[in-house]
Amino acid sequence: MTPDAVRKIPLFPLSNVVLFPEARVPLHIFEPRYRQMMQAALAGERVIGMVTVLPDHDEAMGGDPPIFQVGCAGFIAAHQKLADGRYDLVLQGTQRFRILEEEPPEGDRLYRIASVEMIGEPDATPDPPAVRDRRRRVVEMLETLARRATSGEGVDIESERLEQLDDATFTNALCAAIGLSAAEKQGLLEANGVSERLEKLESVLHFHVLASSPAGEGTRTLH
């Protein structure tokens, strides 16, 4: 996809999933309007625009809930149509976008479509040594949170494998995989590029480490 290009894409709003560039997410499509969306996407460019529903609007999911204006386009990398018309698919995140305007309902179309502006990601990492240090701290905080979640039992978050990933894959994969709230993940998605996203991820994890700190432990593990 071309950065800063304006195009029309179908919108798939969810309240608990945020798609990131280069990350993959498995989805199950069962509502009639999104089955229709899948049919149209598969007949075209196989692109779906994932968007997140604003907090506290879960009750509006049956209609057209209010959504954040920044989402992530996804390519249907794999799919299976089930006998009853439902779909299982894997969506590959490609590029962020900003909604410019939603199309009004038209004909028999059941799903939402919007004109969007594709958002490019800055190519260069401004300070590679700082990014390396930030990556190390992120992994250390994940290990701390994992130990606390398992009452001190041994955990393995595959830190050696994470070290082998490039900065974009490392950052986006963790943002997608870590069990943060949808609102927190949305904030990460809206960061201007990988370096800023990684900085925000460190800040979010820092907060969760402090919040999960046992009484009397303080913040000594962070200094």
C-alpha positions in Angstrom: 0.0 0.0 0.0 1.2 3.5 -0.8 1.8 5.8 2.2 -0.5 8.8 2.3 -2.8 7.4 -0.4 -6.5 7.9 0.0 -8.6 4.8 -0.7 -11.9 3.2 0.3 -11.9 0.1 2.4 -14.5 -1.9 4.4 -14.4 -1.4 8.2 -14.5 -4.2 10.7 -15.0 -2.8 14.2 -14.2 -4.9 17.3 -14.1 -3.9 20.9 -11.3 -6.2 22.0 -8.8 -6.6 19.1 -6.3 -4.1 17.8 -4.3 -5.0 14.7 -0.8 -3.8 14.2 1.4 -3.6 11.0 3.2 -6.8 10.4 1.3 -8.6 13.1 -1.2 -11.4 12.4 -4.5 -12.1 14.1 -6.9 -15.0 13.7 -10.6 -14.1 13.3 -13.9 -15.8 13.2 -16.6 -14.2 11.0 -20.2 -15.1 11.8 -22.5 -12.0 11.5 -24.3 -11.7 8.1 -22.9 -8.3 7.4 -19.3 -9.4 7.9 -19.9 -12.5 5.9 -21.0 -10.1 3.1 -17.9 -8.0 3.8 -15.6 -11.1 3.5 -17.2 -12.1 0.1 -16.6 -8.6 -1.2 -13.0 -8.5 0.1 -12.1 -11.9 -1.3 -13.5 -10.8 -4.7 -11.4 -7.7 -4.6 -8.1 -6.8 -3.0 -8.6 -9.0 0.1 -8.2 -6.0 2.4 -10.1 -5.2 5.6 -9.8 -2.2 7.8 -9.6 -3.2 11.4 -10.9 -0.5 13.8 -11.4 -0.4 17.6 -14.7 0.5 19.2 -14.5 3.4 21.7 -14.5 2.2 25.3 -17.8 1.6 27.0 -19.7 1.2 23.8 -19.9 -2.6 23.7 -23.7 -2.4 23.9 -23.7 -0.8 20.5 -21.8 -3.6 18.7 -25.0 -4.8 17.1 -25.3 -1.6 15.2 -22.7 0.9 14.1 -20.7 1.7 17.3 -18.5 4.8 17.5 -14.9 3.9 16.6 -11.4 5.4 16.9 -10.3 7.2 13.8 -7.0 5.4 13.4 -7.0 1.7 12.4 -4.9 -0.8 10.6 -5.5 -2.3 7.2 -5.1 -6.1 7.1 -4.6 -8.5 4.2 -6.5 -11.8 4.2 -3.5 -14.1 4.3 -5.5 -17.3 4.7 -9.2 -18.1 5.0 -11.6 -21.0 5.2 -15.3 -20.8 4.5 -17.3 -23.1 6.7 -20.3 -25.1 5.5 -22.8 -22.7 7.2 -21.3 -19.6 5.6 -19.1 -18.5 8.5 -15.4 -17.8 7.9 -12.1 -18.5 9.8 -9.3 -16.3 8.6 -5.9 -15.0 9.4 -5.5 -11.2 8.9 -2.0 -9.8 8.2 -1.5 -6.2 9.3 -0.1 -4.0 6.6 -0.4 -0.3 7.2 -2.2 2.1 9.5 -4.9 4.5 8.2 -6.9 7.4 9.4 -10.6 7.6 8.6 -11.5 10.7 6.6 -15.2 10.0 5.9 -17.6 7.0 6.2 -19.8 6.2 3.2 -23.5 6.3 3.7 -25.5 3.1 3.5 -26.1 2.1 -0.1 -28.1 -0.7 -1.8 -28.0 -4.0 0.0 -24.6 -3.4 1.6 -24.7 -4.3 5.3 -21.2 -3.4 6.4 -19.4 0.0 6.8 -17.0 1.5 4.2 -14.8 4.5 4.7 -12.5 6.7 2.7 -9.2 6.5 4.5 -5.8 8.1 4.4 -3.0 5.5 4.6 -0.3 6.5 7.2 3.3 5.8 6.5 5.7 4.7 9.2 9.0 6.5 9.6 11.8 4.3 8.1 14.8 5.2 10.3 15.3 4.5 14.0 16.6 7.9 15.3 18.8 6.5 18.1 19.7 2.7 17.6 21.5 2.4 21.0 18.5 3.9 22.9 16.2 1.5 21.1 18.4 -1.5 22.0 18.3 -0.4 25.7 14.5 0.1 25.5 14.0 -3.3 24.0 16.1 -4.9 26.8 14.0 -3.1 29.4 10.8 -4.1 27.8 11.8 -7.8 27.9 12.9 -7.5 31.5 9.5 -6.0 32.5 7.7 -8.7 30.6 9.7 -11.3 32.6 8.8 -9.5 35.8 5.1 -9.4 35.0 5.1 -13.0 33.9 6.8 -14.1 37.2 4.2 -12.2 39.2 1.3 -13.6 37.2 2.6 -17.2 37.9 3.4 -16.6 41.6 7.2 -16.8 41.0 7.2 -20.0 38.9 9.6 -20.3 36.1 8.5 -18.6 32.9 9.9 -18.4 29.4 9.1 -15.6 27.1 11.6 -16.7 24.5 13.9 -13.6 25.0 16.5 -15.1 22.7 14.1 -15.3 19.9 12.9 -11.8 20.5 16.4 -10.5 20.3 16.7 -11.8 16.8 13.7 -9.8 15.5 14.1 -6.4 13.8 12.8 -3.4 15.7 9.5 -3.2 13.8 8.6 -6.9 14.2 9.7 -6.9 17.8 7.6 -3.9 18.7 4.5 -4.6 16.7 4.4 -8.3 17.6 4.6 -7.5 21.4 2.0 -4.8 21.1 -0.4 -7.3 19.5 0.4 -10.2 21.8 0.6 -8.7 25.3 -2.6 -8.8 27.3 -3.2 -5.0 27.5 -6.6 -3.3 27.2 -7.9 -2.4 23.8 -7.6 1.3 24.8 -3.9 0.9 25.7 -3.2 -1.0 22.5 -5.0 1.7 20.5 -2.7 4.3 22.0 0.3 2.2 20.9 -1.1 1.9 17.4 -1.5 5.6 17.1 2.2 6.2 18.0 4.1 7.8 15.1 6.3 4.9 14.0 8.2 2.1 15.7 10.5 4.1 17.9 7.7 6.1 19.5 5.6 3.0 19.7 8.3 1.1 21.6 8.8 4.1 23.9 5.1 4.1 24.7 5.1 0.3 25.2 7.9 0.7 27.7 5.9 3.3 29.6 2.7 1.2 29.6 4.6 -1.8 30.9 6.4 0.3 33.5 3.0 1.3 34.8 1.8 -2.3 35.0 5.0 -3.3 36.8 4.4 -0.6 39.4 0.7 -1.5 39.7 1.5 -5.2 40.3 4.3 -4.6 42.7 3.8 -6.5 46.0 3.4 -4.3 49.1 6.8 -3.1 50.3 8.7 -4.1 47.2 8.7 -0.6 45.8 10.4 0.1 42.5 13.9 -1.3 43.2 13.6 -3.8 40.2 13.3 -0.8 37.8 16.5 1.1 38.8 
